[in-house]
Amino acid sequence: MIDFLQEQWKVRFTKPFTVIEPCPDCGCEVEILSHGKSNCTECGHKQMLPCADCPKLENFTCDWNEKTRCSEFPLEVAC
């Protein structure tokens, strides 16, 4: 079942769509794109994630942490 959900997640996020997420820094609800690269329009928090639509959240399998982010949207380090 988890493999099926992960595959659906990848298919769903091949074309970014708009979601509303609370910013982890300022708490304002802002519209972001689902690709995980949008910044908060209120405070500028970098690369907000579309967590509210993630199936891992519903299944309690979220693997997010501050250093690496999550497996769906890993932290991109500039070279």
C-alpha positions as CSV (number, residue, x, y, z in Angstrom):
1,M,0.0,0.0,0.0
2,I,2.8,2.4,0.9
3,D,4.5,1.8,-2.6
4,F,1.2,2.6,-4.3
5,L,0.8,5.9,-2.3
6,Q,4.3,6.9,-3.1
7,E,3.8,6.3,-6.8
8,Q,0.5,8.3,-6.8
9,W,2.4,11.1,-5.0
10,K,5.1,11.2,-7.7
11,V,2.5,11.2,-10.5
12,R,0.4,13.9,-8.8
13,F,3.4,16.2,-8.3
14,T,4.9,16.0,-11.8
15,K,3.0,19.2,-12.6
16,P,3.0,21.7,-9.7
17,F,-0.4,23.0,-8.4
18,T,-1.3,25.6,-5.8
19,V,-1.8,24.6,-2.2
20,I,-2.3,26.7,1.0
21,E,0.2,26.0,3.7
22,P,1.0,27.7,7.0
23,C,4.5,29.1,7.1
24,P,6.7,27.3,9.8
25,D,8.3,30.7,10.6
26,C,5.6,33.3,10.6
27,G,2.5,31.1,10.8
28,C,0.7,32.9,7.9
29,E,-1.3,30.8,5.5
30,V,0.1,31.4,2.1
31,E,-0.4,29.9,-1.4
32,I,2.6,27.9,-2.6
33,L,3.3,25.6,-5.5
34,S,3.4,21.9,-4.7
35,H,6.9,21.3,-6.0
36,G,8.5,22.4,-2.6
37,K,10.4,25.3,-4.0
38,S,8.1,28.2,-3.1
39,N,9.1,30.8,-0.6
40,C,6.7,32.4,2.0
41,T,5.3,35.6,0.5
42,E,5.0,37.1,4.0
43,C,8.4,36.5,5.6
44,G,10.5,34.9,2.9
45,H,10.9,31.4,4.5
46,K,12.8,29.4,1.9
47,Q,11.3,26.4,0.1
48,M,8.0,25.7,1.9
49,L,6.8,22.2,1.6
50,P,3.2,21.1,0.7
51,C,2.9,18.9,3.8
52,A,-0.9,19.2,4.1
53,D,-1.4,17.2,0.9
54,C,1.2,14.6,1.6
55,P,-0.1,11.0,1.9
56,K,2.8,10.2,4.4
57,L,1.2,12.6,6.8
58,E,-2.1,10.7,6.7
59,N,-0.3,7.4,7.2
60,F,1.9,8.6,10.0
61,T,5.0,7.8,8.0
62,C,6.4,11.4,7.7
63,D,10.2,11.3,7.8
64,W,10.8,15.1,7.9
65,N,13.7,16.4,10.0
66,E,15.3,19.9,10.1
67,K,18.7,18.8,8.6
68,T,17.6,16.8,5.6
69,R,13.9,17.8,5.2
70,C,12.0,14.7,3.9
71,S,12.3,11.9,1.3
72,E,9.8,13.5,-1.0
73,F,11.5,16.9,-1.0
74,P,15.2,16.4,0.1
75,L,17.2,19.5,1.0
76,E,18.9,20.9,-2.1
77,V,22.4,22.1,-1.2
78,A,23.9,24.7,-3.5
79,C,27.3,23.7,-5.0
